[in-house]
Amino acid sequence: MKLLIGVLLLSGIITAIELPSLLKKEQKKELYLFSFFLLFSMTLNILHSMHFSLPNPLDWLSAIFKPINHLIVN
């Protein structure tokens, strides 16, 4: 529970620091990207703090490149 509160608090602090400058400069694309990446990372951190099993991205890369490696070597 402490980790969940910490993630939310830290995300709020980051938003409080970054959001005013993005709004002031009217940077809509940057605001959308900032919001997307913040929400994505917040979701992953919350799931991790709740001990959900998250897939390892290296497993996906290995599954993609193993057949390619097999074609190149043989």
NUMAR-114593 format. One record per residue: x, y, z of N, C-alpha, C in turn; residue number from 1. Coordinates in Angstrom, 3 decimals, decimal comma. Each point is the difference from the previous one (the first is absolute). Last residue first. Layout:
BEGIN
[site [X Y Z] [X Y Z] [X Y Z] NUM],
...
END
This chain:
BEGIN
[site [21,985 -20,541 -40,398] [-0,105 -1,196 -0,856] [-0,067 0,357 -1,420] 74],
[site [0,315 3,467 3,225] [1,072 -0,945 0,317] [-0,035 -1,202 -0,933] 73],
[site [-3,418 3,308 -0,321] [1,298 0,570 -0,376] [1,122 -1,016 0,201] 72],
[site [-4,439 -1,094 1,339] [0,082 0,133 -1,461] [1,371 0,494 -0,444] 71],
[site [-0,920 -0,218 4,624] [0,065 -1,355 -0,551] [0,117 0,039 -1,525] 70],
[site [-0,714 4,034 2,272] [1,356 -0,485 0,244] [0,183 -1,396 -0,594] 69],
[site [-4,280 1,749 -0,060] [0,839 0,756 -0,937] [1,448 -0,443 0,136] 68],
[site [-3,156 -1,771 3,042] [-0,142 -0,568 -1,354] [0,861 0,725 -1,042] 67],
[site [0,140 1,771 4,416] [0,536 -1,363 -0,035] [-0,210 -0,646 -1,372] 66],
[site [-1,711 4,430 1,329] [1,305 -0,082 -0,647] [0,595 -1,404 -0,037] 65],
[site [-4,359 1,026 2,007] [0,033 0,586 -1,346] [1,319 -0,300 -0,692] 64],
[site [-0,662 -1,332 4,497] [-0,910 -0,762 -0,854] [0,009 0,521 -1,433] 63],
[site [2,450 2,359 3,264] [0,622 -1,296 -0,254] [-0,870 -0,840 -0,928] 62],
[site [-1,711 4,056 1,549] [1,071 0,232 -0,969] [0,697 -1,303 -0,366] 61],
[site [-3,241 -0,191 3,362] [-0,627 0,300 -1,286] [1,055 0,206 -1,074] 60],
[site [1,458 -0,576 4,398] [-0,547 -1,260 -0,500] [-0,654 0,209 -1,362] 59],
[site [1,568 3,732 2,386] [1,086 -0,729 -0,649] [-0,457 -1,359 -0,511] 58],
[site [-2,904 2,849 2,590] [0,120 0,387 -1,415] [1,126 -0,725 -0,727] 57],
[site [-2,927 -1,886 4,201] [1,298 0,606 -0,225] [0,121 0,363 -1,483] 56],
[site [-4,679 -0,374 3,067] [0,902 -0,661 -0,943] [1,293 0,790 -0,178] 55],
[site [-2,957 -0,160 4,595] [0,119 0,775 -1,229] [0,971 -0,701 -0,942] 54],
[site [-3,231 -1,027 4,566] [1,067 -0,546 -0,832] [0,010 0,747 -1,329] 53],
[site [-1,570 2,059 4,846] [-0,500 -0,654 -1,196] [1,190 -0,502 -0,805] 52],
[site [-0,143 2,539 4,401] [0,564 -1,333 -0,227] [-0,689 -0,758 -1,133] 51],
[site [-0,449 4,689 1,592] [-1,048 -0,912 0,454] [0,370 -1,459 -0,277] 50],
[site [2,829 3,541 -1,378] [-0,093 0,135 1,458] [-1,083 -0,907 0,580] 49],
[site [0,539 0,198 -4,705] [1,184 -0,612 0,615] [-0,072 0,078 1,526] 48],
[site [-3,343 2,170 -2,484] [-0,136 -1,449 -0,140] [1,172 -0,727 0,655] 47],
[site [0,235 4,659 -0,132] [-1,070 -0,420 0,912] [-0,193 -1,508 -0,072] 46],
[site [3,056 1,940 -3,002] [0,496 0,067 1,378] [-1,046 -0,446 1,011] 45],
[site [-1,223 0,315 -4,582] [0,966 -1,083 0,209] [0,523 -0,014 1,435] 44],
[site [-2,851 3,543 -1,192] [-0,724 -1,272 -0,015] [0,942 -1,169 0,255] 43],
[site [1,890 4,258 -0,510] [-0,730 -0,074 1,257] [-0,746 -1,333 0,108] 42],
[site [2,158 1,034 -4,026] [0,969 -0,367 1,038] [-0,670 -0,111 1,366] 41],
[site [-2,709 1,394 -3,579] [0,520 -1,337 -0,279] [0,959 -0,450 1,104] 40],
[site [-1,654 4,417 0,120] [-1,045 -0,965 0,350] [0,470 -1,434 -0,215] 39],
[site [2,943 3,432 -1,305] [-0,188 0,042 1,450] [-1,055 -1,017 0,431] 38],
[site [0,770 0,587 -4,609] [1,116 -0,690 0,644] [-0,127 0,001 1,523] 37],
[site [-3,320 2,337 -2,502] [0,005 -1,419 -0,351] [1,098 -0,746 0,755] 36],
[site [-0,205 4,703 0,423] [-1,113 -0,654 0,695] [-0,008 -1,500 -0,265] 35],
[site [3,158 2,609 -2,320] [0,302 0,004 1,432] [-1,082 -0,750 0,770] 34],
[site [-0,769 0,727 -4,556] [1,040 -1,006 0,216] [0,374 -0,107 1,476] 33],
[site [-3,063 3,355 -1,218] [-0,587 -1,319 -0,230] [1,020 -1,106 0,256] 32],
[site [1,530 4,424 0,217] [-0,899 -0,264 1,115] [-0,639 -1,378 -0,136] 31],
[site [2,647 1,638 -3,504] [0,840 -0,380 1,126] [-0,848 -0,339 1,226] 30],
[site [-2,217 1,655 -3,772] [0,568 -1,318 -0,295] [0,839 -0,505 1,164] 29],
[site [-1,803 4,395 0,310] [-1,015 -1,046 0,095] [0,571 -1,390 -0,252] 28],
[site [1,720 4,872 1,632] [0,610 -1,132 -0,687] [-0,929 -1,211 0,128] 27],
[site [0,003 4,936 1,679] [-1,008 -0,590 -0,885] [0,586 -1,119 -0,857] 26],
[site [1,970 2,700 3,713] [0,566 0,063 -1,348] [-0,942 -0,580 -1,059] 25],
[site [-1,300 -0,076 4,568] [0,373 1,389 -0,273] [0,509 0,163 -1,428] 24],
[site [-0,972 -4,333 1,710] [-1,218 0,762 -0,268] [0,319 1,439 -0,388] 23],
[site [3,550 -2,801 1,274] [-0,587 -0,516 -1,240] [-1,270 0,772 -0,369] 22],
[site [2,125 0,982 4,088] [0,806 0,487 -1,129] [-0,551 -0,504 -1,330] 21],
[site [-2,125 -1,454 4,061] [-0,157 1,438 -0,248] [0,802 0,515 -1,194] 20],
[site [0,368 -4,737 1,373] [-1,241 0,423 -0,654] [-0,111 1,506 -0,238] 19],
[site [3,679 -2,398 2,457] [0,067 0,046 -1,464] [-1,226 0,628 -0,664] 18],
[site [0,468 -0,563 4,875] [1,190 0,687 -0,502] [-0,076 0,217 -1,510] 17],
[site [-3,404 -2,418 2,258] [-0,026 1,389 0,478] [1,193 0,795 -0,511] 16],
[site [-0,214 -4,658 -0,900] [-1,014 0,729 -0,762] [-0,034 1,469 0,407] 15],
[site [2,788 -2,842 2,439] [0,522 0,155 -1,365] [-0,976 0,796 -0,854] 14],
[site [-1,414 -1,136 4,310] [1,078 0,996 0,057] [0,564 0,260 -1,394] 13],
[site [-3,223 -3,399 0,454] [-0,594 1,314 0,217] [1,039 1,105 0,034] 12],
[site [1,443 -4,452 -0,208] [-0,610 0,386 -1,274] [-0,653 1,372 0,103] 11],
[site [1,733 -1,861 3,938] [1,080 0,380 -0,904] [-0,538 0,420 -1,368] 10],
[site [-3,093 -1,674 3,120] [0,559 1,265 0,478] [1,098 0,495 -0,934] 9],
[site [-1,887 -4,251 -0,809] [-0,970 1,060 -0,278] [0,531 1,371 0,413] 8],
[site [2,623 -3,755 1,022] [-0,087 0,155 -1,457] [-0,949 1,139 -0,347] 7],
[site [0,320 -1,194 4,543] [1,234 0,621 -0,475] [-0,023 0,250 -1,497] 6],
[site [-3,521 -2,413 1,986] [-0,088 1,415 0,375] [1,229 0,755 -0,488] 5],
[site [0,056 -4,606 -0,606] [-1,068 0,582 -0,812] [-0,138 1,492 0,279] 4],
[site [2,944 -2,510 2,665] [0,538 0,189 -1,346] [-1,030 0,655 -0,915] 3],
[site [-1,291 -1,209 4,342] [0,898 1,151 0,041] [0,578 0,285 -1,380] 2],
[site [-2,655 -3,812 0,635] [-0,826 1,194 0,000] [0,870 1,256 0,000] 1],
END
